[in-house]
Amino acid sequence: MYTLIETVVVGGGQAGLSVSWHLKQAGLDHVVLDRGQIGDTWRKRWDSFCLVSPNKLCRLPGFPYEGDDPDGFMLRDEIVNYIEDYARSFHPPYRTGVEVTSIQASSGPGRFELTTSDGLLRAQNLIVTVGTHQLPNIPNWHCDLPLGVTGIHTCDYRNSANLPDGAVFIIGSGQSGCQVAEDLHSCGRDVHLAVGSAGRIPRRYRGRDIFEWDLATGYMNLPVKDHPKGTAIRFKAHPHLSGREGGRTIDLRQMALSGIKLHSKVEGVQGGCLALAGGLEETLKAVDDVCNAEMESIDKFVAENGFDDPKEVVVPTNWQPKPESPFFDLAAANISTVIYATGFHRDFGWIDLPVFDESGYPQYERGITEIAGLYFCGLHWMHTQGSGLFYGVGEDAEYVVDHLISNSNKQGERQHQA
């Protein structure tokens, strides 16, 4: 037996809720399935986690931020409250604790068949909003860490007190790695950070927050097809940035001056040591170049458009790494914990539909696939930079739902004519 539902939304984060809001506005029968509960994506972040985009950019459909700190950055628990309040504002048909284990084409009523932990469903329309952060990316040499050294991913980090005593080595210097490094350092931990390829951008420049410049220059709403890097930008690490303590620039060289020890990329484990790739200075220069290019782009925009934002002189941080050994002795440095800030793998293997490319990424045009009734929403740079943020996910959800309605109307007309 199965239950037939007109539209099923798989995933109950901000993308799934945004889609549900638009479906409900249109009076369309649907259900939102979530294997957890509302707000879980944010509830599971570390204790000091906060947004890196200003609160005023939180504009879920029908629910823009109206708090008293528009230029601030919501903390983890405030984000959870925002999501929960959003759901309460329109009461979506939301089913918690329901995991979808497989999706395939339906052989009977409805286009799609979903096997779930709560029974079999069939749907005429399917909107997948689970994102691409399904599986933590753990290095294949993880099991080679010496006994006594704990290895965890940032998705399992909560706070310093929950880690064993001793120094911490963090692998990866994207937003998560840098923010966790700062959190642990502020708690008095001895912190080591292996620097990766993620660039950095200034928190504020010429009197404005960097996101305000993204809006002013049009970058925030730039379609991915027009981006200089094209769709490859979808798979690049976020430049590091912080919303902590009112928001600040994360400068790796400044972190080194504060006492966080920087290292080059980790390539593996040999004899109780981390094998380092070398080239830290070249990597730091590449990271700084991203920031310099960002500021130069803003300077050019200001000059070309006659803005009166005052010129700002940014003095580079004067710190240079010393030559490092190709092997870092974990025991000698009293390392008790290695934290992998190495991102996530996507996993759509549970969707048995011909919609993925050779890398397993869904093929779509602004969330619309070539399979009738199948849509995606909430992916990083799905259409613009804002697609994966509270800022732009609502517009993508509206676009997808409008297409769904249009196609349903066309199908109804064809059936009527027949």
Secondary structure, DSSP 8 states (H G I E B T S, - for coil): --EEEEEEEE--SHHHHHHHHHHHHTT--EEEE-SS-TTHHHHTS-TT-B-SS-GGG-EETTEE--SS-TTS--BHHHHHHHHHHHHHHH---EETT--EEEEEE-SSSSSEEEEETTEEEEEEEEEE---S--EE---TTGGGS-TT-EEEEGGG---GGGS-SSEEEEE--SHHHHHHHHHHHHTT--EEEE--S--B--SEETTEEHHHHHHHHTGGG--GGGSTTGGGGGGS---B-B-GGG-B---HHHHHHHT-EEE--EEEEETTEEEE---HHHHHHHHHHHHHHHHHHHHHHHHHHT-------------------SEEETTTTTEEEEEE---EE---TTEESS-B-TTS-B--BTTB-SSTTEEE-S-TTSSSGGGGSTTTHHHHHHHHHHHHHHHHHHHHHHHHH-
